[in-house]
Amino acid sequence: MTDRDDAPAAAPDENKLIAERRQKLGERRAHGSAFPNDWKRDALTGDLAASFGDKPAEWFEANPIRVRVAGRMLAKRDMGKSSFVRLADGSGAIQLFLQANLLGEAYADFKGWDVGDLVGAEGALMRTRTGELSVRAETLRLLVKSLRPLPDKWHGLTDTEARYRMRYVDLIVNPASRAVFELRTRIVRYLRGFLDASGFMEVETPMMQPIPGGAVARPFVTHHNALDVDMYLRIAPELYLKRLLVGGFERVYEINRNFRNEGLSTRHNPEFTMLECYQAYADYVDVMDMVERMFKGLCDTVAGTRHVDYQGTALDFDRPFRRVTIEELLLEHNPGLDPLSLRDGAYLRRVLDERGIPHQSADGPGKLQIELFDKTCEPALTQPTFVYAYPTEVSPLSRCNDQDPFITDRFEFFIAGRELANGFSELNDPEEQAARFREQVARKDAGDDEAMYFDADYVRALEYGMPPAGGLGVGVDRVVMLFANVPSIRDVLLFPQMKPEA
């Protein structure tokens, strides 16, 4: 029990509310157009707040400013012969001050309007006795009748699954959600500007491909009826972008949608956004340097600081990012591991079995190393860290290291225990690439659904000669998660994939 006068009452039956609103809509239909499209606004609420938010009441009396606004009614307060409305548009919100003597019949009509309706108002700016910037409405129109009630002001849309399924409602009632997607736009704009300023050209490559390539992942399959062939939604644009290096475009990038037929989790959605870029006459060290500049710039531009909090962890982007090899980390996070046996498959299998880490019978020492790394090292990589010298076995598109063919000139970039980027010196030897593809085909034949296909046309392109190059892939969704300080990829996707509703 509570003695508060403003305590929330029991929620009314939603079906009854919807029925009442449908009845109101039916009455409007009977008297003409229920969804007019002739209201032209000349002001946005955010612009009004920015331009006039500091003006005193006397200023408006001396300088009349007439505006036409439109938006969603988020709240209404009936005071009898006067009322107040909270009107929100895409830029912000403003108060409407409504008076019966000014609005006449429109005011009587307004009494039957509901929170959630879209309305238009015209009048002069003013400041109320409580100091709030407002529009004293002289004209008021209902533009759209909302048939479903918004979540109540006390709880909003708090159910996580409902927020994801009905993002349109989430955006109406949860300002924090709107802020995440506005931040996402700023991040993508920064990434694009960073690469444009670095001399890269933005391109577009096919999203439907005859052979899925560029990553180790299971593709989605579709069918082209006219050609009577199966096609695949791309798992990565990599092999097409590198074809452009062959063609003479020396710095290219694409901010793209990729599709991987995998499970749903806080880190994975089957449809996601990647930034991929390729630079001729560069290597993986050049790419690491570029990533470090990119993320420091993101901090400066988007966060306004190089000391960022993520889920309670303080991240330092100001100092030089750590650079460390896979094998160094394996020894660091697995005390007692024999440094002389890190490439011994039988030894690694025993280590994995002792730790209860699953592995496959076909896995070689390079894949076994990565299984151990994923479980024992990756979660501990909190501060910005480049991990390099990945085994050749798990890097079918990367160039082998000149001094050590067991590893490639490849890195992954980790923050807060999560991989955000992957880059390497590109393999441009067509015969070695063909051999790597054949190894992948053998893995696929052995039951690995994520192994790569043999792409004969890509090998043919390499036979014309691809310049030495460095390449990079950045998980844009994960970057947004970092700077938005949210734990799940679904929080940064407007419409994440969900299980069908029961």
Disulfide bonds with the S-S distance in Angstrom:
none
